[in-house]
Each structure stands twice: as C-alpha cells, then as structure tokens.
Amino acid sequence: MRPLLAAAGRSQFDGERDCDNSEGALYRATATCFVSIQLLSDKGALFAEFVLVDHVKKRELMTAEQVLRLLPKFGFLK
C-alpha cells in the first residue's frame, strides 16, 4: 500500500489486493479488492474493502476510481 493522502493529522493508505469473495472453507484468491485504511488522530482507524473484479464470474464490478469517489461519503479523506 502507498500513502495517498494526509491532512489534519490523518493518513490514508489505499491499494489493490487479491481477495476471496466466495464462501468456501478455504481461502482462494477469487477476486481483486480495493482496500483503504485511514489512521485517525485519536488512534482509531477507518477500514473499507470493495470487490473490483470477480475472477470466477469474469466481470468487473467497479473501478478503483469509482471507489475513490465513494470513500468521502464514508468519512474518508477526499
């Protein structure tokens, strides 16, 4: 992950990772997810994870750019 934004004592880190969006007992990287973590000044944190691509069904659900536009609605930095 790389630092993307920092303001008012808060840092936000964003990145894509392999993830498992199936409900099986074993972990299998079946999708690509976008993860965002924002460290808050009170030692708390915000965490969000969105599925971008489902590799099993071979379809894109959303883009990283769409996620970045959504994050401020959940309290993340713009």
DOVEX-904337 format. One line per field, with one value per residue (C-alpha): x, y, z; residue number from 1; residue in one letter. Coordinates in steps of 0.5 Angstrom, whole numbers. Layout:
<lumvexs>
c1	(X | ...)
c2	(Y | ...)
c3	(Z | ...)
num	(NUM | ...)
residuo	(a | ...)
</lumvexs>
This chain:
<lumvexs>
c1	(0 | 2 | 0 | -5 | -7 | -5 | -9 | -10 | -6 | -9 | -6 | -10 | -7 | -10 | -9 | -11 | -10 | -12 | -18 | -23 | -30 | -33 | -36 | -32 | -28 | -21 | -18 | -17 | -16 | -22 | -22 | -19 | -21 | -19 | -17 | -17 | -15 | -15 | -11 | -15 | -11 | -15 | -11 | -17 | -18 | -23 | -22 | -26 | -26 | -29 | -29 | -27 | -26 | -30 | -25 | -29 | -35 | -30 | -34 | -31 | -36 | -33 | -26 | -21 | -23 | -30 | -28 | -24 | -30 | -34 | -30 | -31 | -38 | -36 | -32 | -25 | -21 | -22)
c2	(0 | 7 | 13 | 17 | 23 | 26 | 32 | 35 | 29 | 23 | 19 | 15 | 8 | 5 | -1 | -7 | -14 | -21 | -23 | -29 | -27 | -34 | -37 | -43 | -46 | -45 | -38 | -38 | -31 | -31 | -23 | -17 | -12 | -5 | -3 | 3 | 5 | 12 | 13 | 18 | 23 | 19 | 13 | 10 | 8 | 7 | 1 | 0 | -6 | -6 | -12 | -9 | -15 | -22 | -27 | -33 | -30 | -26 | -19 | -12 | -10 | -3 | 1 | 4 | 11 | 10 | 7 | 13 | 18 | 14 | 14 | 21 | 19 | 14 | 19 | 18 | 24 | 27)
c3	(0 | -1 | 3 | -2 | 3 | 9 | 12 | 19 | 23 | 19 | 14 | 9 | 5 | -1 | -5 | -9 | -7 | -8 | -4 | -3 | -4 | -4 | 2 | 2 | 8 | 4 | 2 | -5 | -9 | -13 | -14 | -14 | -8 | -7 | 1 | 4 | 11 | 15 | 21 | 25 | 30 | 36 | 35 | 31 | 24 | 19 | 14 | 8 | 2 | -4 | -9 | -16 | -20 | -19 | -23 | -22 | -26 | -30 | -29 | -27 | -21 | -20 | -21 | -16 | -19 | -17 | -10 | -9 | -11 | -6 | 0 | 2 | 3 | 9 | 12 | 9 | 6 | -1)
num	(1 | 2 | 3 | 4 | 5 | 6 | 7 | 8 | 9 | 10 | 11 | 12 | 13 | 14 | 15 | 16 | 17 | 18 | 19 | 20 | 21 | 22 | 23 | 24 | 25 | 26 | 27 | 28 | 29 | 30 | 31 | 32 | 33 | 34 | 35 | 36 | 37 | 38 | 39 | 40 | 41 | 42 | 43 | 44 | 45 | 46 | 47 | 48 | 49 | 50 | 51 | 52 | 53 | 54 | 55 | 56 | 57 | 58 | 59 | 60 | 61 | 62 | 63 | 64 | 65 | 66 | 67 | 68 | 69 | 70 | 71 | 72 | 73 | 74 | 75 | 76 | 77 | 78)
residuo	(m | r | p | l | l | a | a | a | g | r | s | q | f | d | g | e | r | d | c | d | n | s | e | g | a | l | y | r | a | t | a | t | c | f | v | s | i | q | l | l | s | d | k | g | a | l | f | a | e | f | v | l | v | d | h | v | k | k | r | e | l | m | t | a | e | q | v | l | r | l | l | p | k | f | g | f | l | k)
</lumvexs>
